[in-house]
Amino acid sequence: MMDSIAAKNGHTCIDWGQNIRKYGTIYAFLLLVMFNILFTRNFASMGTLWNLTIQVLPTMLTSLGMVLVISSGGIDISVGSVMAISAVTSGLVLTGKTPLLGTDTGMAVLAALVVALVLGLFNGVLVACFKIQPIIVTLILYIAGRGIAQLMNNGGTIVFYGNTFTEIGLYRVGGLVPVQLFVSILFVWIIAFLLKKTTFGYYVQGIGENGKAARLSGIRTAQVLISVYVISALLAGMAGLFECSRASCADPNAIGQLAEMDAIAAVAIGGTSMNGGKARIMGTIFGALIIQLISIMVNMNNIPFAYSRIFKAAIIILAVYLQREKRR
Amino acid sequence: MKKKNLFYAFCKKHGVVFALLALILAAALLFPEFASYGNVTNILNQNSMIGIISLGMTFVILTGGIDLSVGSLAALSSVLAAVLSPKGSLAIMILVPLAVCTAMGLLSGLIIAKLQIAPFIATLGMMMAARGIALVMTDGGVSVSVDTGVAETFRLFARSYLLRVPAPVWLFVLLLVTGLYIARRTRSGRYVYAVGGNEEAARMMGLQPEKIKIAVYTVNGLLAGLAGLILASRLGAGQPVTCDGWEMTAIAATAIGGTLLSGGRGGLGGTAIGVFIIGVISNMINLQGSLSSWWQSIITGLLLLFVVMLQSHARANGTGSTEIAG
């Protein structure tokens, strides 16, 4: 309709429906920021900016993995448990509870990521080779993973102070910019590159659009799917490291609680369809920012924290509704 | 060869029943106190709440959907009952939470069916919102006791016995039988299967998938509210932070019971058995004493893995469905 009017009049006319579907998440984020600058005291300060940044990074990493998984037509609800397991792994190495590996920071990071990789392989192989529904596969790891994380240190929190690991976690470049930001930007760039510039990215989205067609056209769907779940788990492992390096402790009960829900919400707000297909990286990042911004906004205005959940719920539903692809 | 296939098919169809029987047998042999009246009543009583929620969840999953909000709704219902208890009227304490939860279930259903938002997202929103409301009503998570004026009578809801079996268990059995009847013998029950099996085909046959979806989420909300009331009655309090993860347990029980998460296949009988498989495992870990409670999640996860691997194996062998009709 809009197109035909635009064509008739001979000049371009902005299709607002299209526009909102494409950039809606960014508009929503900007609106929220404006609202806060106007109504929230002390919002427009550097402190708030870096606070928002450092708090959003773990969610951003997990949702980056999640956007890959969801665009391949799957879902990964195990990311919170993977975060906890890798955080506890790094804690065990750092406190010398794994004598074989030493207490080196590099080794702690490596061990945590290797564990995450194995968990990702578990998810990927079950989804791709055994053709079990992603939600069940990752539900298994969601349930069992939390128990494994607790078992690894008998349910206790591992505290580690004064080592290179926490120093890196708390280090701020130029006294301001948290070092995690650079790592995250690197990951955003890698995932965006993978999705937009490589055949792998097109395969992922192709499988999400139509798995059978993708397989029939010669794509090795199993390999692609396994990679997707491994990447998601690795990013979750990294997010777990972010959280525990900043807190100087690894709490198997608390780390990554509801992280999967935040990540899925970020992807959904970002405009990626839950049925798979086109992955929206920018949308996902702004989705993660919106979720974190709501928490901060509620905090800074002295509204009870519980309200942030109600706001989040309303915003998720609204965002997904506005951006949904018209069926039929 | 043929005989072997028949045996295989039989095992596959009733595998979960055998699994539960084997578990019960093992538990009875390992722990003498397992088969005592107190312990058995305890298992039945504790699992009746998850059981009631899982029945609703099974219907939702049969339509190809999922409902993450049930744990939060149950918590909200228990809080509402406790908060309303100073009014001194049992009817208000019971009817208002049920009405609120039903309304929120209806809202989920409307969002899914009319706005065409993926069930995972819609109910994720409802999960956050319901938990948020429960927290707001209790100043951020403080447990609210049921007012002493009605506490005694309200306790009877969960603690009265008929033939030495507690009321929540009877309620669960009643709902299970009703559910089985609806699923197998009524038109709407068969429509649920039809919608989950192939929504487009169901639409072309003249069914209205939207109506059926709205109905299953509404019923699920009501059942979650009921489970929350039982909990409040057992605890004598409303706890906003409780019931965390009930939705996942219910989904796991449904999956262990042989219902496919893609919808259209499975049934309530399997789910009820799935609930008690998880319940007996948890009880065994309690009785064993030295194993820490986190083993329960690991073992539940492994069991779920085992069941879905079997289902996957069955599919690969081309032996068709793992259907338990109804």
Interface residues (C-beta under 8 A of the other chain):
Chain A: I75 L126 F130 K131 I132 Q133 I135 I136 V137 L139 I140 L141 Y142 I143 A144 G145 R146 G147 I148 Q150 L151 N154 G155 M261 I264 A265 A268 M274 N275 P304 F305 A306 Y307 S308 R309 I310 K312 A313 A314 I316 I317 V320 Y321 R324 R327
Chain B: I66 L68 I111 L115 Q116 I117 A118 F120 I121 A122 L124 G125 M126 M127 M128 A129 R131 G132 I133 A134 L135 V136 D139 G140 G141 M248 I251 A252 A255 L260 L261 S262 S292 W294 W295 Q296 S297 I298 T300 G301 L302 L304 L305 V308 M309 Q311 S312 R315 A316
